[in-house]
Amino acid sequence: MNNSMWKYGLILFVLSGVGCQESPTAPSTEGTVTKQEQRHAPDEQGHESAERGGEEHSDEITVAPEALEGQTFQTAVVERRVVRVAIQSTANIKPNEYKLTHVSPRIEGKAVKVIAELGDLVKPGQILAVLDSIKLGSKKSTFRQARTTLLINKTNYEREKRLFEQKISSEKDFLDARGAYQQSVAAYQAAFEALEMVGLSHKDIEGIIQKKGGHHPLSSFSLKAPQGGTILARHISPGEMVTPRDKPFTVADLTTVWILLDIYEKDLAGVRAGADVRITVDAYPGETFHGAVVYLGNLVNPDTRTIEARVEIPNPDGRLRPGMFARASIASAASQGTQALVVPQDAIQRIEDNSVAFVEEKAGTYTRRIVTLGSAENRHVAVLTGLKEGERVVTKGSFYLKSVILGEKLGGHSH
């Protein structure tokens, strides 16, 4: 009996202990974690939170003193200034077509001597080639004969006129002489104009009359430059037949050139005739050429949805050459008085498809900032977001800081 009571009491004691551990007043911890656990809690995608004690993500870069000794850093102040809002466009350089001439003979001829070469600078009236034309020879011969007949008939007419006035010669002889003279004048004028029509000047025709400059075949004539400029094309060789339909030479005055731009339809409202344009070409890095929009097309290209604009650029030393690829920056009609923060273009680097600037906190310590850029002009670029006025950004040395970041990423580290 006593033994049974002892076992029963032991069971009650054990059950009462378990009930004390499951107190109904204890708060539930379901759905909550401690601050330390929260730092390491994974997000919905299974990644750890960026807020990790002692390992927080930072854009700060510290350069060791020994590294500073081997690297030169230069900085520039982020400034606020009036900027030129610009529309960017690709461009091609062409000759000024108002100052371009295709040189052709006015009569068919065979090239005897070709003098001008591609790229030659020529003056107005300079001989480009010497040709031989049977038709021209015939016209010159006719002219000479007409002139000789004119001189004979003129002398006879003057003689008959004197004799008629002295009543020595009959009226019929006088009228016949006058008629022959008038016919010879008409024939001479026709032969003279025939030579003008094939391109001979009065000086050239006078040379035929006087036979100046020694003996030259009547069939020989010179193809001359109608204007000064540069030989851009030469399609003629000795022995080749050249007709008025051919263009053996192209001469262009390259002291001004045309820049042809393709303006997208969406940018058309910001472009007007007379707008300032700045041109850059790869051949002269860091150099800007200035011009103005002289023509804005009226038709939209249905394939590219662009409108052609033409800019005229002075080119006195011939540095801009037709065929060069160029980039144009056109002052927008809405650009007057626009202000923005600007920094030198060499302060901007590209990292992972982002434009980045490095702000100097103190010597050897720099903060990476992702920035949004506006228009670029004169080696400066507008910064729309990411920087504050008065901050100092790294210019020379920014590529080194970019290399540090890329190197650490390749090494498996992050800032």
C-alpha angles and dihedrals in degrees: 000000000000089000092054093049091052093054091047092053092049092055092051091051093053093048093050091054093055091050091055092058092055098057110173092216095065112111121245118249096192112133096012132097133186121261089257091050091047091058090059098034113123119237125232091280092052095253122130117250116264088232100086120154111250092357101068116154111258135184091203118118122196119196116205117240092244090055091049090058091061097042128063115217124194126182138197131203120250102242135191114223143147106279133196109243104216140190112223122220141165116241145188127216118231135171117268097264091204087064098042124101132189107213115217133163118247091221134038114265145157119249109244099169131009113203109167121076133198112284095018117144108228135187127225110281094015113147112250100175142351118233136186122220127180090198091054091049089054092050092050091049091051090050092052092049091048091051093049092049090048093054092049094047092045092055092046092048093051091049094048090047092056092046092049091050089051088049090239097113127049123253090243092059089048093050092045090052092048092049093050090049094051091049091051090050090054092047091049093050091049092050090047093051091046088061091047090052092059092052106268115143124220087257091055091049091048087054090056090053095046095036089226124181098032128281117338126168112255088232093061121098138161128240105219136192110256091203141013119265146089126314103242098171136022120186103167136093132183111277093023121129112235125195133190088259092062127085105212094169137027117198121190132184101224097184083106127028136191124241111203114206132191108219116196115234092241091058097047095098090062096052125080137166110274094028115148114254129193119201130200128185131190091237092068108034115198093017125112128202120204131217143135137246105262098172136024116193124239097211129073117220102238093209100050100021089229135130121219118239125186126213125190116214127188109240106176096156095042096238094136108071129197112259096034117135113234142179120226132203112198120197107241118233087237096052101095113115096359113149129200143154112270136192133178112276092238088064089070123083132177118236122170093341091309129113107234136190127189116225117206111231093174136328106307096009121093136170122216114227127189107221138191113225132214129190121331124223137162095358091308130100131203116242115210099181139005103050138069129219113266097024118127119234127195115251108166105039097030091111089053090055090048089053090052091055094045091046093053092047090053088049092054098255130119135199 
